[in-house]
Amino acid sequence: MAATNDTLVPLECLLPAGKLKYCLLILNQPMDGDQFQRLWSKAVVRACADGGANRLYEHTEGRQESFLVLELSIIDIKPLRTLVVDILTEPVDNVVVLGGLGGRLDQIMASVETLFHATKLTKLPVIIIQETSLAYLLQPGHHRLRVDTGLEDKWCGLVPVGNACNVTTTGLKWNLTNQVLQFGKLVSTSNTYDGSGTVTVETDQPLLWTMGIKRYLS
């Protein structure tokens, strides 16, 4: 996925008035009730993967009939590949994955790896959300991220996964200027924003953007 100068609003999918058209992919992990309701109600396409249908069934106990609608497809193999090839017949702006950032560390790392695979399958941004965390893989190039929706928690980070990244940023409290991010050298965790409402990131390698989501959405 080639980076563009378009501005991405990572948390727009959680805004009641957001106009984003997205596909919601539910994984087999615990769901925050308010977060789930917001994402479900506005999704253009809805799907479950790897046991996510069981979570949906449990979460909507007593109300299943109002949630098991035609837009819902159950997938148990290669979630993103099946999603892109077989389901996305209706234009959407991005894919929102609910789950994948909680519980076992090896499964969290598998979710991050999936973001790398996703770039080979679709040009759509793929964003993972679970409770108070968001993850999004920035491709080489220039990125603008809006972080002024009011749903952002204070923390954010830039994590180099697999490769050293030469990175320049604006809009953070601790910005980077042509600095190398690499495990064993420097990783930008526990960063925060400078109050401008926009973060820009220039990177020469894929770079994981992660940020906090307020626990109680307002």
PyRosetta script that sets phi, psi and omega in degrees:
from pyrosetta import init, pose_from_sequence

init()
pose = pose_from_sequence("MAATNDTLVPLECLLPAGKLKYCLLILNQPMDGDQFQRLWSKAVVRACADGGANRLYEHTEGRQESFLVLELSIIDIKPLRTLVVDILTEPVDNVVVLGGLGGRLDQIMASVETLFHATKLTKLPVIIIQETSLAYLLQPGHHRLRVDTGLEDKWCGLVPVGNACNVTTTGLKWNLTNQVLQFGKLVSTSNTYDGSGTVTVETDQPLLWTMGIKRYLS")
pose.set_psi(1, 113.3)
pose.set_omega(1, -179.6)
pose.set_phi(2, -73.3)
pose.set_psi(2, 136.9)
pose.set_omega(2, 178.3)
pose.set_phi(3, -72.0)
pose.set_psi(3, 147.8)
pose.set_omega(3, 178.6)
pose.set_phi(4, -128.2)
pose.set_psi(4, 177.4)
pose.set_omega(4, 177.5)
pose.set_phi(5, -88.7)
pose.set_psi(5, 3.3)
pose.set_omega(5, 177.3)
pose.set_phi(6, -64.9)
pose.set_psi(6, 148.3)
pose.set_omega(6, 178.5)
pose.set_phi(7, -90.8)
pose.set_psi(7, 128.9)
pose.set_omega(7, 176.5)
pose.set_phi(8, -101.2)
pose.set_psi(8, 134.9)
pose.set_omega(8, 173.5)
pose.set_phi(9, -107.3)
pose.set_psi(9, 95.1)
pose.set_omega(9, -171.7)
pose.set_phi(10, -55.4)
pose.set_psi(10, -34.1)
pose.set_omega(10, -175.9)
pose.set_phi(11, -101.5)
pose.set_psi(11, 15.6)
pose.set_omega(11, -178.9)
pose.set_phi(12, -61.6)
pose.set_psi(12, -30.7)
pose.set_omega(12, -179.0)
pose.set_phi(13, -63.6)
pose.set_psi(13, -19.2)
pose.set_omega(13, 179.7)
pose.set_phi(14, -96.1)
pose.set_psi(14, -3.3)
pose.set_omega(14, -179.9)
pose.set_phi(15, -80.5)
pose.set_psi(15, 128.9)
pose.set_omega(15, 179.0)
pose.set_phi(16, -56.3)
pose.set_psi(16, -35.0)
pose.set_omega(16, -177.9)
pose.set_phi(17, -98.3)
pose.set_psi(17, 9.2)
pose.set_omega(17, -178.4)
pose.set_phi(18, -64.9)
pose.set_psi(18, 144.2)
pose.set_omega(18, -177.7)
pose.set_phi(19, -104.9)
pose.set_psi(19, 8.6)
pose.set_omega(19, -178.0)
pose.set_phi(20, -66.0)
pose.set_psi(20, 134.4)
pose.set_omega(20, 173.0)
pose.set_phi(21, -99.3)
pose.set_psi(21, 119.1)
pose.set_omega(21, -174.8)
pose.set_phi(22, -140.7)
pose.set_psi(22, 159.3)
pose.set_omega(22, 172.0)
pose.set_phi(23, -98.2)
pose.set_psi(23, 131.6)
pose.set_omega(23, 178.3)
pose.set_phi(24, -101.2)
pose.set_psi(24, 122.9)
pose.set_omega(24, 177.6)
pose.set_phi(25, -114.6)
pose.set_psi(25, 115.9)
pose.set_omega(25, -176.1)
pose.set_phi(26, -96.9)
pose.set_psi(26, 126.7)
pose.set_omega(26, 177.9)
pose.set_phi(27, -101.5)
pose.set_psi(27, 173.1)
pose.set_omega(27, -175.1)
pose.set_phi(28, -86.5)
pose.set_psi(28, 68.6)
pose.set_omega(28, 177.3)
pose.set_phi(29, -144.6)
pose.set_psi(29, 161.0)
pose.set_omega(29, -178.8)
pose.set_phi(30, -56.3)
pose.set_psi(30, 146.6)
pose.set_omega(30, -178.0)
pose.set_phi(31, -120.9)
pose.set_psi(31, 138.4)
pose.set_omega(31, 170.4)
pose.set_phi(32, -76.3)
pose.set_psi(32, 128.1)
pose.set_omega(32, -173.2)
pose.set_phi(33, -59.8)
pose.set_psi(33, -49.4)
pose.set_omega(33, -178.4)
pose.set_phi(34, -65.2)
pose.set_psi(34, -43.2)
pose.set_omega(34, 179.8)
pose.set_phi(35, -61.4)
pose.set_psi(35, -47.0)
pose.set_omega(35, 178.3)
pose.set_phi(36, -58.9)
pose.set_psi(36, -46.5)
pose.set_omega(36, -176.7)
pose.set_phi(37, -61.8)
pose.set_psi(37, -42.7)
pose.set_omega(37, 179.8)
pose.set_phi(38, -63.0)
pose.set_psi(38, -45.9)
pose.set_omega(38, -177.3)
pose.set_phi(39, -68.1)
pose.set_psi(39, -43.4)
pose.set_omega(39, -178.2)
pose.set_phi(40, -63.2)
pose.set_psi(40, -44.8)
pose.set_omega(40, -171.6)
pose.set_phi(41, -64.3)
pose.set_psi(41, -26.5)
pose.set_omega(41, -175.5)
pose.set_phi(42, -108.8)
pose.set_psi(42, -3.9)
pose.set_omega(42, -177.5)
pose.set_phi(43, -67.8)
pose.set_psi(43, 139.2)
pose.set_omega(43, 176.6)
pose.set_phi(44, -81.4)
pose.set_psi(44, -37.6)
pose.set_omega(44, 176.9)
pose.set_phi(45, -127.9)
pose.set_psi(45, 140.6)
pose.set_omega(45, -179.5)
pose.set_phi(46, -128.1)
pose.set_psi(46, 136.9)
pose.set_omega(46, -179.2)
pose.set_phi(47, -147.8)
pose.set_psi(47, 158.4)
pose.set_omega(47, 175.2)
pose.set_phi(48, -123.8)
pose.set_psi(48, 150.3)
pose.set_omega(48, -178.6)
pose.set_phi(49, -143.7)
pose.set_psi(49, 146.9)
pose.set_omega(49, 171.7)
pose.set_phi(50, 52.9)
pose.set_psi(50, 47.0)
pose.set_omega(50, 179.7)
pose.set_phi(51, 88.7)
pose.set_psi(51, 4.0)
pose.set_omega(51, 178.8)
pose.set_phi(52, -61.4)
pose.set_psi(52, -29.3)
pose.set_omega(52, 178.5)
pose.set_phi(53, -62.9)
pose.set_psi(53, -33.3)
pose.set_omega(53, 177.0)
pose.set_phi(54, -65.4)
pose.set_psi(54, -42.5)
pose.set_omega(54, 176.9)
pose.set_phi(55, -61.5)
pose.set_psi(55, -43.5)
pose.set_omega(55, 179.2)
pose.set_phi(56, -61.3)
pose.set_psi(56, -43.1)
pose.set_omega(56, -179.4)
pose.set_phi(57, -62.2)
pose.set_psi(57, -45.6)
pose.set_omega(57, -179.6)
pose.set_phi(58, -66.4)
pose.set_psi(58, -40.7)
pose.set_omega(58, -175.5)
pose.set_phi(59, -69.1)
pose.set_psi(59, -27.9)
pose.set_omega(59, -176.5)
pose.set_phi(60, -107.8)
pose.set_psi(60, 31.4)
pose.set_omega(60, -177.1)
pose.set_phi(61, -53.2)
pose.set_psi(61, 128.0)
pose.set_omega(61, -179.0)
pose.set_phi(62, 85.9)
pose.set_psi(62, -9.5)
pose.set_omega(62, -178.6)
pose.set_phi(63, -128.9)
pose.set_psi(63, 16.4)
pose.set_omega(63, -171.0)
pose.set_phi(64, -57.0)
pose.set_psi(64, -35.9)
pose.set_omega(64, -175.4)
pose.set_phi(65, -62.2)
pose.set_psi(65, -30.1)
pose.set_omega(65, -179.1)
pose.set_phi(66, -81.8)
pose.set_psi(66, -9.4)
pose.set_omega(66, 179.9)
pose.set_phi(67, -108.1)
pose.set_psi(67, -27.9)
pose.set_omega(67, -178.9)
pose.set_phi(68, -83.9)
pose.set_psi(68, 80.0)
pose.set_omega(68, -174.9)
pose.set_phi(69, -106.8)
pose.set_psi(69, 177.5)
pose.set_omega(69, -174.7)
pose.set_phi(70, -62.8)
pose.set_psi(70, -27.2)
pose.set_omega(70, -177.9)
pose.set_phi(71, -69.9)
pose.set_psi(71, -15.6)
pose.set_omega(71, -175.3)
pose.set_phi(72, -85.4)
pose.set_psi(72, 125.6)
pose.set_omega(72, 173.7)
pose.set_phi(73, -121.6)
pose.set_psi(73, 140.9)
pose.set_omega(73, -179.7)
pose.set_phi(74, -101.9)
pose.set_psi(74, 125.4)
pose.set_omega(74, -176.2)
pose.set_phi(75, -122.8)
pose.set_psi(75, 134.8)
pose.set_omega(75, 177.1)
pose.set_phi(76, -126.0)
pose.set_psi(76, 8.0)
pose.set_omega(76, 178.5)
pose.set_phi(77, -134.8)
pose.set_psi(77, 134.1)
pose.set_omega(77, 174.7)
pose.set_phi(78, 37.0)
pose.set_psi(78, 70.6)
pose.set_omega(78, -169.4)
pose.set_phi(79, -49.1)
pose.set_psi(79, -51.3)
pose.set_omega(79, -174.2)
pose.set_phi(80, -69.7)
pose.set_psi(80, -40.7)
pose.set_omega(80, 180.0)
pose.set_phi(81, -61.3)
pose.set_psi(81, -46.6)
pose.set_omega(81, 179.6)
pose.set_phi(82, -64.3)
pose.set_psi(82, -41.0)
pose.set_omega(82, -179.2)
pose.set_phi(83, -59.2)
pose.set_psi(83, -48.5)
pose.set_omega(83, -175.7)
pose.set_phi(84, -69.1)
pose.set_psi(84, -42.5)
pose.set_omega(84, -173.3)
pose.set_phi(85, -76.8)
pose.set_psi(85, -42.0)
pose.set_omega(85, -168.3)
pose.set_phi(86, -104.6)
pose.set_psi(86, -20.2)
pose.set_omega(86, -170.2)
pose.set_phi(87, -110.8)
pose.set_psi(87, -39.2)
pose.set_omega(87, -170.2)
pose.set_phi(88, -78.0)
pose.set_psi(88, 65.7)
pose.set_omega(88, 175.4)
pose.set_phi(89, -87.3)
pose.set_psi(89, -19.2)
pose.set_omega(89, 177.8)
pose.set_phi(90, -101.1)
pose.set_psi(90, 132.2)
pose.set_omega(90, -176.0)
pose.set_phi(91, -59.4)
pose.set_psi(91, 132.0)
pose.set_omega(91, 175.1)
pose.set_phi(92, -133.7)
pose.set_psi(92, 161.3)
pose.set_omega(92, -179.0)
pose.set_phi(93, -87.6)
pose.set_psi(93, -33.9)
pose.set_omega(93, 178.1)
pose.set_phi(94, -161.5)
pose.set_psi(94, 177.0)
pose.set_omega(94, 177.9)
pose.set_phi(95, -114.0)
pose.set_psi(95, 127.6)
pose.set_omega(95, 177.3)
pose.set_phi(96, -110.0)
pose.set_psi(96, 120.1)
pose.set_omega(96, 178.6)
pose.set_phi(97, -99.3)
pose.set_psi(97, 122.9)
pose.set_omega(97, 178.9)
pose.set_phi(98, -99.3)
pose.set_psi(98, 109.5)
pose.set_omega(98, -176.3)
pose.set_phi(99, 110.6)
pose.set_psi(99, 164.5)
pose.set_omega(99, 177.5)
pose.set_phi(100, 111.1)
pose.set_psi(100, -4.2)
pose.set_omega(100, -178.4)
pose.set_phi(101, -119.7)
pose.set_psi(101, 16.6)
pose.set_omega(101, -179.4)
pose.set_phi(102, -128.6)
pose.set_psi(102, 162.4)
pose.set_omega(102, 175.8)
pose.set_phi(103, 82.9)
pose.set_psi(103, -132.3)
pose.set_omega(103, -172.8)
pose.set_phi(104, -66.1)
pose.set_psi(104, 136.9)
pose.set_omega(104, -178.7)
pose.set_phi(105, -63.3)
pose.set_psi(105, -39.8)
pose.set_omega(105, -178.8)
pose.set_phi(106, -64.0)
pose.set_psi(106, -33.8)
pose.set_omega(106, 178.5)
pose.set_phi(107, -74.0)
pose.set_psi(107, -33.1)
pose.set_omega(107, 174.5)
pose.set_phi(108, -63.0)
pose.set_psi(108, -44.1)
pose.set_omega(108, 178.9)
pose.set_phi(109, -64.3)
pose.set_psi(109, -34.5)
pose.set_omega(109, 176.3)
pose.set_phi(110, -64.6)
pose.set_psi(110, -35.8)
pose.set_omega(110, 176.8)
pose.set_phi(111, -64.2)
pose.set_psi(111, -41.9)
pose.set_omega(111, 178.1)
pose.set_phi(112, -63.3)
pose.set_psi(112, -42.7)
pose.set_omega(112, 179.3)
pose.set_phi(113, -61.5)
pose.set_psi(113, -36.1)
pose.set_omega(113, 178.7)
pose.set_phi(114, -59.4)
pose.set_psi(114, -33.7)
pose.set_omega(114, 177.4)
pose.set_phi(115, -62.6)
pose.set_psi(115, -34.9)
pose.set_omega(115, 176.9)
pose.set_phi(116, -67.6)
pose.set_psi(116, -43.2)
pose.set_omega(116, 178.0)
pose.set_phi(117, -63.7)
pose.set_psi(117, -36.0)
pose.set_omega(117, -174.9)
pose.set_phi(118, -60.9)
pose.set_psi(118, -32.4)
pose.set_omega(118, -178.6)
pose.set_phi(119, -65.5)
pose.set_psi(119, -20.6)
pose.set_omega(119, 178.0)
pose.set_phi(120, -85.6)
pose.set_psi(120, -12.5)
pose.set_omega(120, -175.0)
pose.set_phi(121, -106.2)
pose.set_psi(121, -27.6)
pose.set_omega(121, -175.0)
pose.set_phi(122, -152.5)
pose.set_psi(122, 150.8)
pose.set_omega(122, 173.7)
pose.set_phi(123, -88.3)
pose.set_psi(123, -5.2)
pose.set_omega(123, -179.7)
pose.set_phi(124, -71.7)
pose.set_psi(124, 141.1)
pose.set_omega(124, 170.9)
pose.set_phi(125, -61.9)
pose.set_psi(125, 136.3)
pose.set_omega(125, 176.4)
pose.set_phi(126, -116.0)
pose.set_psi(126, 117.2)
pose.set_omega(126, -175.3)
pose.set_phi(127, -115.9)
pose.set_psi(127, 131.1)
pose.set_omega(127, 177.0)
pose.set_phi(128, -104.0)
pose.set_psi(128, 130.8)
pose.set_omega(128, 179.6)
pose.set_phi(129, -129.5)
pose.set_psi(129, 133.3)
pose.set_omega(129, 168.6)
pose.set_phi(130, -150.6)
pose.set_psi(130, 117.9)
pose.set_omega(130, 178.2)
pose.set_phi(131, 52.6)
pose.set_psi(131, -103.5)
pose.set_omega(131, -172.7)
pose.set_phi(132, -104.8)
pose.set_psi(132, 14.4)
pose.set_omega(132, -176.6)
pose.set_phi(133, -132.3)
pose.set_psi(133, 149.3)
pose.set_omega(133, 174.7)
pose.set_phi(134, -132.7)
pose.set_psi(134, 144.4)
pose.set_omega(134, 176.0)
pose.set_phi(135, -133.9)
pose.set_psi(135, 138.9)
pose.set_omega(135, -178.9)
pose.set_phi(136, -151.2)
pose.set_psi(136, 131.2)
pose.set_omega(136, -177.3)
pose.set_phi(137, -90.7)
pose.set_psi(137, 114.8)
pose.set_omega(137, 176.2)
pose.set_phi(138, -80.9)
pose.set_psi(138, 129.9)
pose.set_omega(138, 176.8)
pose.set_phi(139, -87.3)
pose.set_psi(139, 161.9)
pose.set_omega(139, 179.6)
pose.set_phi(140, -53.6)
pose.set_psi(140, 132.7)
pose.set_omega(140, -179.3)
pose.set_phi(141, 135.8)
pose.set_psi(141, -160.4)
pose.set_omega(141, -176.3)
pose.set_phi(142, -106.0)
pose.set_psi(142, 135.1)
pose.set_omega(142, -178.3)
pose.set_phi(143, -131.7)
pose.set_psi(143, 142.1)
pose.set_omega(143, 172.7)
pose.set_phi(144, -120.0)
pose.set_psi(144, 125.0)
pose.set_omega(144, -178.8)
pose.set_phi(145, -120.1)
pose.set_psi(145, 124.3)
pose.set_omega(145, 175.3)
pose.set_phi(146, -86.4)
pose.set_psi(146, 128.2)
pose.set_omega(146, -176.1)
pose.set_phi(147, -129.1)
pose.set_psi(147, 42.6)
pose.set_omega(147, -176.0)
pose.set_phi(148, -124.7)
pose.set_psi(148, 28.0)
pose.set_omega(148, -177.6)
pose.set_phi(149, -79.7)
pose.set_psi(149, -15.9)
pose.set_omega(149, -175.2)
pose.set_phi(150, 91.7)
pose.set_psi(150, -6.9)
pose.set_omega(150, 178.9)
pose.set_phi(151, -96.1)
pose.set_psi(151, -9.8)
pose.set_omega(151, -177.5)
pose.set_phi(152, -73.7)
pose.set_psi(152, 134.4)
pose.set_omega(152, 168.1)
pose.set_phi(153, -79.3)
pose.set_psi(153, 179.1)
pose.set_omega(153, -171.5)
pose.set_phi(154, -75.1)
pose.set_psi(154, -26.9)
pose.set_omega(154, -169.8)
pose.set_phi(155, -94.4)
pose.set_psi(155, 154.8)
pose.set_omega(155, 173.6)
pose.set_phi(156, -156.3)
pose.set_psi(156, 168.0)
pose.set_omega(156, -179.2)
pose.set_phi(157, -159.3)
pose.set_psi(157, 160.0)
pose.set_omega(157, 175.7)
pose.set_phi(158, -126.3)
pose.set_psi(158, 117.3)
pose.set_omega(158, -171.9)
pose.set_phi(159, -120.4)
pose.set_psi(159, 118.8)
pose.set_omega(159, 177.8)
pose.set_phi(160, -80.1)
pose.set_psi(160, 116.4)
pose.set_omega(160, -177.0)
pose.set_phi(161, -111.6)
pose.set_psi(161, 109.6)
pose.set_omega(161, 174.8)
pose.set_phi(162, 95.0)
pose.set_psi(162, -31.9)
pose.set_omega(162, -177.8)
pose.set_phi(163, -138.5)
pose.set_psi(163, 151.1)
pose.set_omega(163, 168.8)
pose.set_phi(164, -69.1)
pose.set_psi(164, 139.6)
pose.set_omega(164, -176.9)
pose.set_phi(165, -123.3)
pose.set_psi(165, 132.2)
pose.set_omega(165, 171.2)
pose.set_phi(166, -89.9)
pose.set_psi(166, 119.5)
pose.set_omega(166, -166.5)
pose.set_phi(167, -130.5)
pose.set_psi(167, 138.4)
pose.set_omega(167, 170.8)
pose.set_phi(168, -129.3)
pose.set_psi(168, 134.0)
pose.set_omega(168, -177.7)
pose.set_phi(169, -132.4)
pose.set_psi(169, 160.6)
pose.set_omega(169, 164.6)
pose.set_phi(170, -135.3)
pose.set_psi(170, 161.7)
pose.set_omega(170, 175.6)
pose.set_phi(171, 88.7)
pose.set_psi(171, -0.2)
pose.set_omega(171, 177.6)
pose.set_phi(172, -105.4)
pose.set_psi(172, 158.0)
pose.set_omega(172, 176.2)
pose.set_phi(173, -66.1)
pose.set_psi(173, -39.6)
pose.set_omega(173, 176.7)
pose.set_phi(174, -117.0)
pose.set_psi(174, 91.2)
pose.set_omega(174, -177.2)
pose.set_phi(175, -80.0)
pose.set_psi(175, 162.8)
pose.set_omega(175, 178.5)
pose.set_phi(176, -116.5)
pose.set_psi(176, 141.0)
pose.set_omega(176, 177.6)
pose.set_phi(177, -130.7)
pose.set_psi(177, 101.6)
pose.set_omega(177, -178.0)
pose.set_phi(178, 50.4)
pose.set_psi(178, 42.3)
pose.set_omega(178, 178.7)
pose.set_phi(179, -101.4)
pose.set_psi(179, 149.0)
pose.set_omega(179, -179.5)
pose.set_phi(180, -92.0)
pose.set_psi(180, 122.7)
pose.set_omega(180, 172.2)
pose.set_phi(181, -98.5)
pose.set_psi(181, 128.5)
pose.set_omega(181, -178.0)
pose.set_phi(182, -164.1)
pose.set_psi(182, 139.6)
pose.set_omega(182, 175.7)
pose.set_phi(183, -60.8)
pose.set_psi(183, 134.8)
pose.set_omega(183, -175.8)
pose.set_phi(184, 93.5)
pose.set_psi(184, -10.8)
pose.set_omega(184, 178.2)
pose.set_phi(185, -123.1)
pose.set_psi(185, -78.2)
pose.set_omega(185, -177.3)
pose.set_phi(186, -143.7)
pose.set_psi(186, 131.1)
pose.set_omega(186, 172.7)
pose.set_phi(187, -131.7)
pose.set_psi(187, 132.0)
pose.set_omega(187, -175.6)
pose.set_phi(188, -89.8)
pose.set_psi(188, 80.5)
pose.set_omega(188, 174.1)
pose.set_phi(189, -105.5)
pose.set_psi(189, 164.1)
pose.set_omega(189, 179.7)
pose.set_phi(190, 53.7)
pose.set_psi(190, 35.2)
pose.set_omega(190, 173.1)
pose.set_phi(191, -84.6)
pose.set_psi(191, 175.7)
pose.set_omega(191, 176.8)
pose.set_phi(192, -152.1)
pose.set_psi(192, -174.4)
pose.set_omega(192, -172.1)
pose.set_phi(193, -101.7)
pose.set_psi(193, 158.2)
pose.set_omega(193, -179.3)
pose.set_phi(194, -93.8)
pose.set_psi(194, 1.3)
pose.set_omega(194, 178.1)
pose.set_phi(195, 94.1)
pose.set_psi(195, -3.4)
pose.set_omega(195, -178.7)
pose.set_phi(196, -75.4)
pose.set_psi(196, -20.9)
pose.set_omega(196, 178.8)
pose.set_phi(197, 90.2)
pose.set_psi(197, -6.9)
pose.set_omega(197, -179.8)
pose.set_phi(198, -136.2)
pose.set_psi(198, 134.6)
pose.set_omega(198, 174.2)
pose.set_phi(199, -114.4)
pose.set_psi(199, 133.6)
pose.set_omega(199, 171.9)
pose.set_phi(200, -114.0)
pose.set_psi(200, 143.6)
pose.set_omega(200, -179.8)
pose.set_phi(201, -135.1)
pose.set_psi(201, 127.0)
pose.set_omega(201, 172.4)
pose.set_phi(202, -113.8)
pose.set_psi(202, 123.3)
pose.set_omega(202, -177.7)
pose.set_phi(203, -139.0)
pose.set_psi(203, 148.3)
pose.set_omega(203, 178.6)
pose.set_phi(204, -99.7)
pose.set_psi(204, -1.8)
pose.set_omega(204, 178.0)
pose.set_phi(205, -141.4)
pose.set_psi(205, 160.7)
pose.set_omega(205, 175.6)
pose.set_phi(206, -54.7)
pose.set_psi(206, 136.1)
pose.set_omega(206, -172.8)
pose.set_phi(207, -140.9)
pose.set_psi(207, 129.5)
pose.set_omega(207, -177.2)
pose.set_phi(208, -82.1)
pose.set_psi(208, 121.6)
pose.set_omega(208, 172.3)
pose.set_phi(209, -96.4)
pose.set_psi(209, 128.8)
pose.set_omega(209, 176.2)
pose.set_phi(210, -133.3)
pose.set_psi(210, 147.1)
pose.set_omega(210, -175.3)
pose.set_phi(211, -152.6)
pose.set_psi(211, 159.1)
pose.set_omega(211, -179.6)
pose.set_phi(212, -88.6)
pose.set_psi(212, 148.5)
pose.set_omega(212, 175.3)
pose.set_phi(213, -117.5)
pose.set_psi(213, 134.0)
pose.set_omega(213, 179.4)
pose.set_phi(214, -58.2)
pose.set_psi(214, 137.9)
pose.set_omega(214, -175.9)
pose.set_phi(215, -64.3)
pose.set_psi(215, -41.2)
pose.set_omega(215, 179.7)
pose.set_phi(216, -110.9)
pose.set_psi(216, 107.5)
pose.set_omega(216, -177.8)
pose.set_phi(217, -71.7)
pose.set_psi(217, 138.7)
pose.set_omega(217, -179.5)
pose.set_phi(218, -112.2)
pose.dump_pdb("model.pdb")
